[in-house]
């Protein structure tokens, strides 16, 4: 069986799934923001109270830990050692307090144009260590073509620091600014994330579990716990990714569609084109800095079920502040969900408490109670529609990327809305009225995130770079550098990269991946010319294992989507 947990900012969702019966047990509990591990432990206990003697094959976890650490500036100081080459100077991309440029550089083919000043680099490393720096990042401008300079810098730090991010292992993309930012954040979140992972492993041992542990990534796939220890930055925005994967698991989407996951604090909005979710290829921004992290294209807005409702200048205001749960479940402040609870045919928690909360506002507005609640809900739905409309307009201004392909001249025209999250059933008819589109609320809508986390399969991208004049290939993401003959060609490169990726997935995940699931997304072969003579070929092949649901589980969880 599969165990999935999504640790959100407001709630922690957990599910237990098998192939035959689908969801065997599920729970939704308040997240203890100062004790995420306690939330996980409580969720596991609740699941085990529903199902006894379970054997867990795989434990998939989605967590907001790294995202929150970046947003709240709870980051470890990072010793950044950066070397350059032709082009813009690395000073333009300075990040963090401990950032030093080491003289030396490579050209665009990875040829050394000047050696590193290793004596200066040693001085910097010693100074950083004396200042208490424990995590480092080393970044060279053209390191995907030749990692030698990064490896030289890393060798000066090896065994003297707790962790080192090597820029060339993050991606084969030659985007220096993004590589610097990604390497910085990867090391900055490493201590807090690894401590958390250690605690998760200890927690599972308490329950006598020994499953394979995977962490959800921002692109909707998973990485092993070992991979997560090396690349924690990949786990940012895994919550929205879990939402998208949950809808993919539960509903057979064929059309352009809007997905809205209404949580306690925020609503995550995702967009589908002909049944495929949109993705942001290597362009996630962290603190306004573009990175190399690939993620689902999702927009989060500050409106959720627990968003506080207040009155200012005789006008109703909803969110973005959340001061606690809705009054229907014991909160002290009236919320958007309390207003929904009053006018909805469904009942959530203590409806009388919701009535008392909205009555407090009603005194100030001098309106009928139901009318006040209706106005709050209507205003909330208008906010949702504006945010969705703006998002789609932004998407339609440029080429669209789905998990399968780029659609250059495609315009999104939604035909349905898929609604999930705790308030989904209450909210559905009002969203349908505001948008003028059919609204679908799937089974297990309350814990769809955890279902998405549980069923997500491994994903990855890798790029093979071949220089037949030098007789070298590199696959940076897999840490591979090898020699080739001058007869090496594009067809051989394509087959070799697929085989290396297949071997990696089998070795790291014990996953019998069908090589057909590895698709080529970019490839090129160009002659290199010197003095009018062809001296070799510059070959590039980029492949991906796209996000998807674990094979064999769709039948168990796929629902007949109703409102």
Number of C-alpha atoms within 10 A of each C-alpha: 19 25 28 30 32 30 29 26 20 20 21 25 28 29 28 26 22 18 17 14 11 20 18 17 17 25 21 19 16 17 21 17 15 8 10 20 18 15 22 24 16 18 24 23 14 17 20 16 10 12 13 8 6 12 13 16 14 18 22 27 27 31 25 18 22 25 18 15 18 17 11 9 12 13 18 20 19 27 28 29 22 27 25 25 20 12 9 12 13 19 12 8 15 17 16 15 10 16 19 18 19 22 16 18 24 25 18 17 14 19 14 17 12 13 11 20 14 16 9 12 21 14 10 20 22 14 13 19 16 10 10 11 18 20 26 28 28 26 29 30 32 29 32 28 27 24 23 17 26 25 18 14 25 20 11 15 22 12 10 13 17 14 19 23 26 23 30 28 20 23 22 24 18 16 15 21 18 22 27 28 24 28 27 28 26 28 28 28 26 25 18 16 21 17 11 15 18 12 13 19 15 13 17 17 12 10 12 10 17 14 18 15 21 26 30 34 34 26 31 33 28 30 26 18 22 15 14 21 20 20 22 26 28 25 30 27 25 32 28 31 31 33 32 31 29 28 26 23 26 23 20 14 18 12 16 19 23 23 24 26 28 25 24 27 25 23 23 23 23 26 29 25 23 16 16 20 28 24 26 18 16 17 16 22 14 16 10 7 15 18 23 26 24 20 26 29 24 23 16 16 18 18 25 28 26 30 29 24 23 19 13 8 6 10 9 15 17 22 21 16 15 22 16 19 23 29 24 24 15 13 16 14 22 28 31 28 28 35 27 25 27 23 18 18 10 12 14 20 14 15 19 13 21 28 22 16 22 25 20 14 19 19 11 12 15 11 13 12 21 16 13 21 27 18 14 24 23 17 17 21 20 16 16 21 15 12 16 21 13 12 16 18 13 10 18 16 11 13 13 19 21 22 22 16 12 14 13 11 10 15 17 18 15 16 15 20 23 25 26 30 23 23 23 24 22 19 24 20 15 19 23 16 13 14 18 12 15 15 26 23 22 23 18 20 23 24 25 29 33 33 35 33 38 34 30 30 24 25 19 19 19 23 26 26 24 28 26 22 16 17 16 18 24 22 25 24 18 17 11 12 17 10 13 16 13 15 11 18 17 18 9 10 21 20 12 14 21 24 13 14 23 20 17 15 19 12 11 14 18 11 14 11 17 8 14 9 14 20 16 17 14 11 16 12 14 12 14 15 11 9 6 7 9 11 14 20 23 19 21 21 24 21 20 20 25 19 23 19 20 14 11 11 18 19 14 17 22 17 16 13 14 10 15
